[in-house]
């Protein structure tokens, strides 16, 4: 026996062994595929149910019909591929069916896998949405509070300008500015602006308690929202309470924005030098009045400088980044698993795997069928037949011959009866003449 014959015999044995395995696996493949399709349909039903608003009979039948359609579609789709793709022997036909498999897999993911993910991780995804919303609200609250506190810091700038004007008025009262001691025109201007700044300072100070109270109330609401995020029970009911708390917190954030006194200080600084009621010069002599006028001009320059300083400080506060607009939007479990898919990769992997696992079985069968064809290549037909196949072929051949009879071209062999008949042909002419 040559080496080629030995190799062919071994390949045939390997091919027959693989065929035996595939024959046994065929007995469980259909059942396994049915179980996978049914499981996917159940999770699809749960996902569809989370999307429907009511829980009536119509919604139940709608979800059940969709899930059954998904199960049947998955079972039929993979059954087709398990039978047809491994049987393809040309590259073009294989590529065509592979493209069909990719297209069908995408359709299965679109109609089933994301709903499976919603059933597996829908509640957790909604809780994730609540947690993200709490973080957004916390950032907005803290930013609003920071701006309000920075605006309250302008009280020190206002107090510093007021102190400067008080000192100047004291010097004017002693005659160290205009040279005229007492409470003349210059003194009244300084006291007028000092009183305005004192009123502004009082107004700013009155806002401090409101800012602290609003921030404290906002933190209390945030605490409640965090508790709702991690509480047990249906997430839908918690979402309703969470939405109510979010509305309250949005109002607190708006209040903190309105409590910022930076715009008020900016307007007051603009009026500090522009809106001045000039009193009548009360100097007794022309020189005295000239001195008063020169002093008033100097005081107005000082007021302009201080006003510019206050305006710059107020604008710096107003230029601080404003908190982003934050609003809680209720979201369904199916939408939540899509928005936060990156946080639920294992759930998505499981949801997709339960639908696309048969693709691996298709590839396994295709590889096995390819190995069988390789093992039988260049092997004569008679060498491929097993003993049982040969016995069945012989029996089938005998049955065919029995039904069809002898071939018409065959010459029958004469029997003894044919020789003894009236038309028998003598075998020996000499004996016949005697």
Buried (B, 14 or more C-beta within 10 A) or exposed (E): EEEEEEEBEEBBEBBBEBBEEBEEBEEEBEEEBBEBBBBBBBBBBBBBBBBBEEEEEEBBEBBBEBBBBBBEBBBEBBBBBBEEBBBBEEEEEBEEBBEBBEEBBEEBBEBBBBBBBBBBBBBBBBBBBBBBBBEBBBEBBBBBBBBBBBBBBBBEBBBEBBEBBBEBBEBBBEEEBBBBEEBBBBBBBBBBBBEBBBEBBEBBBEBBEBBBEBBEBBBBBBEBBBEBBEEEEEBEEBBEBBBEBBEBBBBBBEBBBEBBBBBBBBEBBBEBBEEBEEBEBBBEEEEBBEBBBBBBEBBBEBBEEBBBBBBEBBBEBBEBEEBEEBEBEBBBBBBBBBEBBEBBEEBBEBBBBBBBBBBEBBBBBBEBBBBBEEBBEEBEEEEBEEEEEEEEEEEEEEEEEEEEEEEEEEEEEEEEEEEEEEEEEEEEEEEEEE
